[in-house]
Structures are given as C-alpha cells and as structure tokens.
Amino acid sequence: MNTMTTTTDTTTKPAAAPAGETVLDASGVTMRFGGLTAVKGVDLQVNSGEIVGLIGPNGAGKTTFFNCLTGLYVPTEGKVSYKGTVLPPKPHLVTQAGIARTFQNIRLFSNMTVLENVLVGRHTRTKEGLWSALLRGPGFKKAEAASEARAMELLEFIGLEHKAQHLAKNLPYGEQRKLEIARALASDPGLLLLDEPTAGMNPQETRAAEELIFAIRDMGIAVLVIEHDMRFIFNLCDRVACLVQGEKLIEGTAAEVQGDERVIAAYLGEPFEGAPGAAEAAEVEAAEQHAAEAAEADASAEADAPAEDAAEEAAEDAADADGQDDDAADDADTADEAGTDAEPAADADSTTSKDGEAK
C-alpha cells in the first residue's frame, strides 16, 4: 500500500474529527414505501477512526438504510446527524458535510479517464463556479492544478497512478472498485460508506480491499461497510450490527455477533422466538405447503393419465375389431345371396339349351 502525501491547496475540506468523537448518529431511522416498512427504528453510531460493519440477509434493508444516511431517501421517521448537525436530505449537501459513499453496483463514468473520474469527486471541495470556468483565470487554473495534484495522490494511494489516462471501462473489475473508493475519498470525507466493496472479487482482490480499508481508517476516516462475506467483515470491523427485516437485531463485537443464535437462525432461515415478521413467515410456510400439495396432486393425476389413455385405446381397438367382423359377415351374406340368385339363372340357361336341342 502506497503512503499518501499531503499537498497544500485552496480547496475547502471538513475538519478531521478527534479520536473517539461520534461522527454519525442515526436515531430511530424508519423508511416506509407505501404499506411496506423497509427500515424500522434503527439506531446506529459510528465514531471517528472506527470501522463498523452492517450485515443481514438479502432484503434486510441495509442499502435502504445507507440511502437514508446519504440523502438519497428522506426517512419517514427519525434523524441522521453528522458531528452533531442534522443532515439535509440532499446527496450533494451530505457529501459536502463530510459523508461519501460507494455503491453496490459500480457507478463509474466509463468513457472518462481514471484521473477524470477522481476529479469528479472534487466538485464539493472547489469554490470555482461557472464564470470562473468559462474565463479560466489564474484562480481557476490554480484550483484546477491543486485538484489534479490531489487526484494523483489518491491514485497513488490505491496503486493506479500509472493508469491515470486509461479509460475507466478498460480497468479490471477489482481496480474499478478501487477507483470508485478513490473518487469517494476525493471529497475528503470524515465518514466513508462502502456498499459491498468486495462483491465479485477473488480472494487476492478481497485481501487488497481489506488492506485499503485499514489504510483509510489509519488516515482518521471512519468507515461503515455493508458486506455479505462474513470472514471479511468479522476480520475487518471493530463493531458489527445485524439487520433482519428492517430492524436491528444485535450490535456488538465480531465474536458477540457471530455467536448469537438469532443471527445464525436469521441467516439459515430458521424461525426464532420473537423474530420480526413471524406471522408473515407462518403465512409463507402455509402457502408453500399448499403449493407442494397442489404440485403432488398434479403429479399423481399425470401418472394416472397414461393408464386411462391405454384403456381407452384398448376399447377403441376392440370396437374396431368388432366392426371388422361385422363387415366380414355382411360380405359373406352378400356372397351367399349372389350365389342363390345365380343358380336359377343357370337352370334357366340349361332349360333353354335343351329346348333348343329338342327343336
């Protein structure tokens, strides 16, 4: 891991939080979508220089909670504070306050260079506006040079300085993940939110991501991370909180959380006493049982169908055979009748012949 250097520039950046200071304070955060409650009364604190993990099964509300913290969603209830100040529900204002994030699905500007992607993250730390950019005066050029220097520091920090002019879309997957983190760091945050940073990575890339996050923590930046890789999250985090069906089930050290029977049951899909949504789980189980019985009945009906078809075919064959016998009998009767009619004709011919001879 490369060591980050410091460059003096004219851009503004949030003051670093003293060690142990509460950076993020989410209190009673609830998010409803119509009749669906995705997040219900979640409390969470993150202190400076701390790595906190957020785990839970799929659909537990983890990303929705992240969106509430970063202004993408306005919580139905509760409040989110950063260093004691309630955050406005606007993403750019949240970033300006000192919170940056990455996304579960990579959201880079694929046709821009690696350097340009990082420069995008500097937009909340520069003072220059439209007219300054159009006139391109000395102040603008100085700020632009400072931003580029800072962006190159971040690329050196993540080990991509040699690919600064490459298009982002041409980077390998693991390096694209790193680039997204560098872009988030470009806003000089006091809190970094990472949504599944190792998703799709191989073991080597996962190890590199772990080292990168430790290095970010060592810079004094607090980290809140969502992850499904339990080995990664428990090795990385100082504290871990588990969400189940939108509610915080437990929060504690890695050892406390991974040994909790409720957490194990939630991941294995086994019900436990007092679990949120127990009634819904019973309804789902009943519906699945009903579907299984219906499928079994259909299978039984399909198994009986060939025997019934064979019986019908045998009956049809027998009927056809009887019909053929009746036709043969009719033909024989016709032939007998024809033979009877032929005998008088023969007698008549014989009589005629005798008469002729007599004459």
C-alpha positions in Angstrom: 0.0 0.0 0.0 1.4 3.3 -1.0 1.8 6.1 1.6 -0.3 9.2 0.9 1.4 12.5 0.8 -0.1 15.9 1.6 -0.4 18.8 -0.8 -1.5 22.3 0.2 -4.3 23.7 -1.9 -7.0 26.3 -1.9 -9.9 23.9 -1.7 -12.1 23.5 1.4 -12.3 20.3 3.4 -14.1 19.3 6.6 -12.1 19.4 9.8 -10.9 16.0 11.0 -12.8 14.6 13.9 -10.9 14.0 17.2 -10.4 10.3 18.0 -13.4 8.8 19.6 -15.8 11.6 18.6 -19.2 10.5 17.3 -19.2 11.1 13.6 -22.5 9.5 12.6 -25.6 9.4 14.8 -28.6 7.7 13.3 -31.6 7.8 15.6 -34.9 5.9 15.1 -34.5 5.8 11.3 -37.6 4.4 9.6 -38.3 4.2 5.9 -41.7 3.2 4.5 -42.7 2.7 0.9 -46.5 2.8 1.0 -47.5 -0.1 3.2 -44.0 -1.7 3.3 -41.7 -0.8 6.1 -38.1 -1.4 4.7 -36.3 0.0 7.8 -37.9 0.3 11.2 -36.5 2.3 14.1 -32.8 1.7 13.5 -30.2 3.4 15.8 -26.6 3.4 14.9 -23.5 5.3 15.9 -20.1 5.4 14.2 -17.1 7.1 15.9 -14.0 8.6 14.2 -11.3 6.2 13.3 -13.7 3.2 13.6 -14.8 0.5 11.2 -18.4 -0.6 11.7 -20.0 -3.4 9.7 -23.6 -3.8 8.7 -24.7 -7.3 7.9 -28.0 -9.1 7.3 -29.8 -11.5 4.9 -30.8 -10.2 1.4 -33.8 -7.8 1.7 -32.9 -6.9 5.3 -32.9 -3.1 4.5 -29.2 -2.5 4.5 -28.9 -0.5 1.3 -32.1 1.4 2.1 -30.6 2.4 5.4 -27.5 3.6 3.5 -29.7 5.6 1.2 -31.3 7.3 4.2 -27.9 8.2 5.6 -26.7 9.8 2.4 -29.8 11.8 1.4 -31.0 9.6 -1.5 -34.1 8.8 0.6 -35.8 11.1 3.1 -36.5 9.0 6.2 -40.2 8.7 7.1 -39.2 8.9 10.8 -36.0 9.6 12.7 -33.0 11.7 12.1 -29.4 11.4 10.8 -26.7 13.7 12.3 -23.1 14.2 11.3 -20.8 15.5 14.0 -23.9 16.8 15.9 -25.5 18.5 12.9 -28.7 17.1 11.4 -28.1 16.4 7.7 -30.2 17.9 5.0 -31.9 15.3 2.7 -29.8 16.3 -0.4 -27.0 14.0 -1.5 -24.6 16.8 -2.6 -25.1 18.6 0.8 -24.5 15.3 2.6 -21.2 14.9 0.6 -20.3 18.5 1.3 -20.9 17.9 5.1 -18.3 15.1 5.0 -20.0 11.8 4.1 -19.0 9.9 1.0 -20.2 6.5 -0.3 -19.7 3.8 -2.9 -22.5 1.7 -4.4 -23.2 -2.0 -4.6 -23.1 -1.8 -8.4 -20.1 0.1 -9.8 -21.1 3.6 -11.0 -18.1 5.0 -12.7 -18.0 7.3 -15.8 -16.9 4.5 -18.1 -15.8 6.7 -21.0 -13.8 9.1 -18.9 -10.3 8.5 -17.8 -9.3 7.3 -14.4 -8.0 10.7 -13.4 -11.2 12.4 -14.6 -13.3 10.1 -12.5 -11.4 11.1 -9.4 -11.6 14.8 -10.3 -15.4 14.4 -10.4 -15.3 13.6 -6.7 -13.7 17.0 -6.0 -16.7 19.1 -7.0 -17.8 19.8 -3.4 -14.3 20.9 -2.4 -13.7 23.6 -5.0 -15.1 27.2 -4.9 -14.9 28.0 -8.6 -18.2 28.4 -10.4 -19.4 28.7 -14.0 -17.9 32.1 -14.8 -14.6 31.1 -13.4 -14.6 28.0 -15.5 -15.5 30.0 -18.7 -13.0 32.8 -18.1 -10.3 30.3 -17.0 -8.5 33.0 -14.9 -5.5 32.5 -12.6 -7.7 31.4 -9.7 -9.4 28.7 -11.8 -6.1 27.4 -13.1 -4.6 27.3 -9.6 -7.6 25.4 -8.2 -7.5 23.0 -11.2 -3.9 22.2 -10.7 -4.5 21.6 -6.9 -7.4 19.3 -7.7 -5.3 17.3 -10.2 -2.5 17.0 -7.7 -4.9 15.7 -5.0 -6.4 13.3 -7.5 -3.0 11.9 -8.4 -2.2 11.5 -4.7 -5.3 9.4 -4.3 -4.5 7.3 -7.4 -1.0 6.7 -6.0 -2.7 5.7 -2.7 -4.7 3.0 -4.4 -1.9 2.0 -6.8 -3.4 3.2 -10.0 -1.3 6.3 -10.7 0.2 4.6 -13.8 -3.2 4.2 -15.3 -4.4 7.8 -14.8 -5.0 8.3 -18.5 -6.7 4.9 -19.1 -10.4 4.8 -19.7 -12.3 3.6 -16.6 -14.1 0.9 -18.6 -10.8 -0.7 -19.5 -9.8 -1.4 -15.9 -10.2 -4.9 -14.4 -13.1 -5.3 -12.0 -11.1 -5.1 -8.9 -9.4 -1.9 -10.0 -12.7 -0.4 -10.9 -13.8 -1.0 -7.3 -10.6 0.8 -6.1 -11.2 3.7 -8.4 -14.7 4.1 -7.0 -13.3 4.3 -3.5 -10.7 6.9 -4.7 -13.5 9.0 -6.2 -15.3 8.9 -2.8 -12.1 9.9 -1.0 -11.7 12.8 -3.3 -14.4 14.7 -1.4 -12.2 14.5 1.8 -14.8 12.8 3.9 -14.8 12.2 7.6 -17.1 9.1 7.1 -16.9 6.6 4.2 -19.8 4.3 3.5 -19.0 1.2 1.4 -21.8 -0.9 0.0 -20.5 -4.5 -0.6 -16.9 -3.4 -1.7 -15.7 -6.9 -2.3 -18.7 -8.2 -4.3 -17.5 -10.3 -7.2 -13.8 -10.2 -6.1 -11.4 -13.1 -5.9 -9.5 -13.8 -2.7 -6.5 -11.8 -3.7 -8.6 -8.7 -4.6 -10.6 -9.1 -1.3 -7.4 -9.1 0.7 -6.2 -6.0 -1.1 -9.5 -4.3 -0.4 -9.2 -5.2 3.3 -5.7 -3.6 3.4 -7.0 -0.5 1.6 -9.9 0.0 4.2 -7.4 -0.4 7.1 -5.2 2.3 5.5 -8.3 4.6 5.1 -9.1 4.0 8.8 -5.5 4.9 9.7 -6.0 8.2 8.0 -8.6 9.0 10.6 -11.6 8.4 8.4 -14.5 6.4 9.9 -15.9 3.6 7.8 -19.3 2.0 7.7 -19.4 -1.1 5.4 -22.1 -3.5 4.2 -20.8 -6.9 3.3 -22.0 -10.5 2.8 -18.6 -12.1 3.2 -18.7 -12.9 6.9 -15.0 -13.8 7.2 -14.1 -10.4 5.6 -16.5 -8.4 7.8 -15.5 -10.1 11.1 -11.8 -9.7 10.4 -12.2 -6.0 9.4 -14.7 -4.4 11.8 -14.5 -3.1 15.4 -18.2 -3.5 15.8 -20.9 -5.2 13.8 -24.7 -4.6 13.6 -27.1 -7.1 12.1 -30.4 -6.1 10.4 -33.2 -8.5 9.9 -36.4 -7.5 8.1 -35.5 -3.8 8.6 -34.9 -4.0 12.3 -31.6 -4.1 14.2 -31.3 -7.5 15.8 -28.0 -7.1 17.6 -24.9 -4.9 17.7 -21.6 -5.8 19.3 -18.1 -7.2 18.7 -17.5 -9.7 15.9 -17.3 -12.5 18.5 -20.6 -11.5 20.1 -22.5 -11.2 16.8 -21.2 -14.4 15.1 -22.0 -16.4 18.2 -25.6 -15.1 18.6 -28.2 -17.8 17.9 -30.6 -15.3 16.5 -28.1 -14.2 13.8 -27.4 -17.8 12.9 -31.1 -18.5 12.7 -31.7 -15.4 10.5 -29.1 -16.5 8.0 -30.2 -20.1 7.9 -33.8 -19.1 7.5 -34.9 -20.8 10.8 -37.5 -19.0 12.9 -36.7 -18.0 16.4 -38.8 -16.7 19.3 -39.7 -13.0 18.9 -38.4 -12.8 15.4 -39.7 -9.8 13.4 -42.3 -11.0 10.9 -43.0 -14.4 12.5 -46.7 -14.2 11.4 -45.6 -13.4 7.8 -43.2 -16.4 7.9 -46.0 -18.7 9.0 -48.2 -17.5 6.1 -45.4 -18.1 3.7 -44.8 -21.6 5.1 -48.5 -22.4 4.8 -48.6 -21.1 1.2 -45.5 -23.2 0.3 -47.2 -26.3 1.9 -50.3 -25.7 -0.1 -48.3 -25.3 -3.3 -46.4 -28.5 -2.6 -49.7 -30.4 -2.1 -51.1 -29.0 -5.3 -48.0 -30.0 -7.2 -48.2 -33.5 -5.7 -51.8 -33.8 -6.8 -51.0 -32.7 -10.3 -48.1 -35.2 -10.5 -50.5 -38.0 -9.3 -53.0 -37.0 -12.0 -50.4 -37.1 -14.7 -49.3 -40.6 -13.5 -52.9 -41.9 -13.8 -53.5 -40.4 -17.2 -51.4 -42.9 -19.3 -53.3 -45.9 -17.8 -56.6 -44.3 -18.6 -55.4 -43.5 -22.1 -54.3 -47.1 -22.6 -57.7 -48.4 -21.5 -59.5 -46.1 -23.9 -57.2 -47.1 -26.8 -57.8 -50.9 -26.0 -61.6 -50.2 -26.0 -61.3 -48.4 -29.3 -59.3 -51.3 -30.8 -61.8 -53.8 -29.6 -64.6 -51.8 -31.2 -62.7 -51.6 -34.4 -62.2 -55.4 -34.4 -66.0 -56.0 -33.9 -66.7 -53.6 -36.7 -64.4 -55.5 -39.0 -66.0 -58.9 -38.1 -69.5 -57.4 -38.8 -68.3 -56.2 -42.2 -66.9 -59.6 -43.0 -70.2 -61.3 -42.1 -72.1 -58.8 -44.2 -69.8 -59.6 -47.2 -70.4 -63.3 -46.7 -74.2 -62.9 -46.6 -74.0 -60.8 -49.8 -71.9 -63.5 -51.5 -74.4 -66.2 -50.4 -77.3 -64.2 -51.8 -75.4 -63.7 -55.0 -74.8 -67.4 -55.3 -78.5 -68.2 -54.8 -79.5 -65.8 -57.5 -77.0 -67.4 -59.9 -78.5 -70.9 -59.5 -81.9 -70.1 -61.1 -80.2 -68.3 -63.9 -78.1 -71.4 -64.6 -81.2 -73.6 -64.5 -82.8 -71.3 -67.0 -79.9 -71.5 -69.4 -79.9 -75.2 -69.1 -83.6 -75.4 -70.0 -83.1 -73.1 -73.0 -80.3 -75.3 -74.2 -82.4 -78.4 -74.0 -85.3 -76.7 -75.7 -83.0 -75.6 -78.5 -81.8 -79.2 -79.0 -85.4 -80.5 -79.0 -86.4 -78.1 -81.6 
